[in-house]
Amino acid sequence: MRIPGFSVNPTRRGELAIGPLMVIPAAAGLGVFWIWPLIVAIMNSFRGFNPFTHRPTGWAGFANYQQILADPAFQSAFWISLVYMVLMIVVIVPLALVLAILLDKRMPGTVLARAAILAALASSEAVAALMWNQLYQPSSGLFDAIFRALGMPTQPFLTDGNLAIVAIVIMTAWKDVGLPMLIFLGGLQAIPPHLFEAASMDGANRWRKFWRITLPLMRPSIVLSLFMTTIAAARLFTPIQILTSGGPNGQTSNLAYFSYAQAFLFNSPGQAAASVVVMLLMLVVITVIQGLALRGKRGAS
């Protein structure tokens, strides 16, 4: 319906027609490589499979879910996934914020430090895991050499369950801290300098300026880093595969590794798909809770 006195510029009309067409390639890629595999995984979680041919044998209902929920290995992987998430958030997010604050200052060596952190981010997970595997070795590793030099006993970094989880988290933090650090760095440089100058004139000290100015204005960066670290922790696989293969006795196996083992080691594609769906639901619930909690804090402030 044409509104009297209102006309669309012909150039603008052409842009409105071409705009949706330009979105189609991205939407098609998203549908083929993200939405369709997700639909297939959900469908497979309700199917039975031949363990030798991996072909569907029919509708299995919730049998796959019942089997994995009754499996102690799945229950252990579920809780270990939560442990990885908590530890990675506790280690990576504050570390990235501290590094961003330090690197935001113009000090000698800042450029070199930025390059070193980004080099770790650019390296592949497999290469990083292989390198840290050498560092953790009990006879030839760097860390045990330091312990021996200090007169301390050798530590079973990769053969003790609790130590192995910490070892994997430390290696992942070294590898992945660069991206949240860049997010924090961008957030810090977006804060108007006159806010700090006004606070200084009011007599605010460094801690008060951080608590009252930096931290509130960094909330969008913190939320984004929190979400990304949570997702990275849920998808943690390569370091587990290379450093411990889920051991010892499954004490480092999370849901991602459990799904891999069900699909490729135990020939149970249906249970693997069911565990993937459970992992996805867990991730959605956690990110929604994080979003609501941070939103509540924003409303309170």
Steps between C-alpha positions, in 0.01 A plus 500: 500500500645834398489770764401838353794736496748219568720347230803270513813610317567260205855438627368421847239268347778307323697465825190365676461239227869395491551497880312173571677331206839580652400327824410176323860357467569553871160357596557199272844435653357530851218262414722238334795500741332583833124451508483181289772312702317604816170362366676176397657466847160545669339246265783249555462533876157335462616223264657159543810411296671187377838504681682348200354700209394811697174497304175599678291201605187691597339728754636444851312772687675607820698174531831670417437766763402239760817303433740793526326644807544162674865477391746599780750609232249752363414626850871549571551676163207732574644617832853522362366724220364735767835491681681596178256791447542634853880467499542654156274795586680553832844483334457648152260794549687673790837421339387651169374812679828545690705450182282747310542765775879449502532502120275804471775703666788617283788318668824355358437153357126547455512430125712189555261373770199554274673310218587210733142467627355519149755245377365253755148578380602444137661160565289192448356314799678180397843667485441676833387175665804310367733772628342502848502121503880520485505761778290272726712186446626363837857418392584757234243778549585857596267514800639191667854626433408816692350292784811283519723808505297629795530164679130419460356161394392423144137585432272264297358781286324276247448181698317640802137590426482832686846613387421400141185720495703795632776426245247503214343825624842670529596392149164622362530831685846553348358425157167687518557803724589715197149538359325622819805721561446665162131550585593663832767711330243633254261573787769686697598716204134591440467664845517882464820629672320806639312273744829404668618863495178613670534221759860602569389859558244367750779322688415142398786254537596233246288224658192724525533602134526132401199400710278797413596574138698222333306199622144634430595621152672168429181299568423426130857372452474291818171346387643414157818352651296300750282350228796419275696337783198292602452377144873427462494300825199298384674421166831407663624188321846512336703559822311214669559269206875575475594548866297231676265324253226555759697322774603401751186286537285760325581768759570764231230395252236768439180478291681586176749216552223265618308570174813433296565173684141383453503580128846381396627264771181320610302524171190654665399796278158528666644540850767736365228719345298489824802615705560783249139617543537486880823703474323756281209530745743538791683776313175683420386483864835627632524789252138603573575497875816706441307746285220538756749541786700768322181672384382507861825661606467760227146580617616522861785734408 
